[in-house]
Amino acid sequence: MRHVIEAFSVLFVVLLNLFLCMTVLAASADAAAAKRFTADVVAEIENSDFNSEVIEGCRLRAQESGYELEVIPGNYAEHKIARVRLTYPYRLPFLAVSSHKTTEAVAR
């Protein structure tokens, strides 16, 4: 009887560890996707020479993907520059953690 309880205890710990690792990997993949999206938006804004229609299209695409995109234009020594801030959901459902994270980049 003792061996059965030990075996099920070990199985429970292994399954708990498996679900925890899967949750962390999924959250990491979501964060990587958000950073890739930010890099794509920066490239698109730079290639369009800061076209307002392109920026608005990027905002709409971000909304469709579940992100919130903020583009803050500015000038620095007669050069166009913009700060791109993307807010994305960060969830660890197995641990009941849900928050929003932000990634930033600069378009020049």
N, C-alpha and C positions, 0 to 999 in steps of 0.2 A: 504494500500500500504506500509505503514511504517513497518508493521509486516513481510511482505514478504521479504523486503530488509534485515531486521535484521536476519530473518531465514536463508536466503542464505549466509549472511555474517558469521554467526556462522557455517554453514555447510562448507563453504570454509576454515575457520580456523581449524575446526576439521579434514578435509581431508588433509590439509597442515601438521598438526601435525602428522597424521597417516603415511603419506609418509616419513616424516622426521624420525620418530621412526623406521620404517621399514628399512630405509637406514642405520641408525646407528647400528641396530641389525645385519644386514647382514655384515657390516664391522667388527663388533665385532666377529661374527662367523668365518669370514675369518682369523682374527688374532689368534683366539683360535686354528683353524685348523693348522696354520703355527707353533704355539708353540708345538702342539701335534706332528707334523711331526719332529720338531727338537728333541724332547725327544725320539722319535722312532729311529731317526738316531743315537743319542748318545748311546742308548742301543745296537743297532746293531753293532756299531763300537767297543764298549767295549766287547761285546760277541764274536766278531771275533778276538779279540786281535790285533786290528788296522791293519787288513789285507787290503792291498792296493786295491785288487779287490773288496772287499766289499765297500770300500770308493768310488771307481769309480761307482759302481752300485748305491750307494746312490745319487751320483751327477746326474746320468742319471734319476733316479726316480724323483728327485727334479725338473729337467728340464722339465720332462713330466707333472709335476704338476703346472708348471708356477713359480717355485721358482728358486733362484740362491743360490747354496750351496758352501760354502768355508770351507775346513778343513785344519787347520794350525797345523801340527804335531810339537811336541817338547818333550824334556826330562826334568824331574825335579827330581833331586836326585835319579838317576837311575830308575825312573818310567816313563813309557810311559804316555803321556798326549797329548791331542789335543783340540784345540779351534774350535768349530763348529759354523759357522756364517751363518744364513739363511736370505736372503733378499726376501721379499714378497711384492706384490702390495697391497696398501691400497687405496680403492676407496670408495668415497661417491658420487655416480652419481647424486643424487637429488640435492646436493649442488655443483656439478661440481668440486669436490676435488679429485685429484689423485696424489699419491706419493708412495714412497717405504719405507717400514719400515724394521728394522733389529732386529732379535732376536739371542742371543748368548747363548751358553752352553759349558761346558767343559766335555770332555770324559777322564776318568781316568782308 
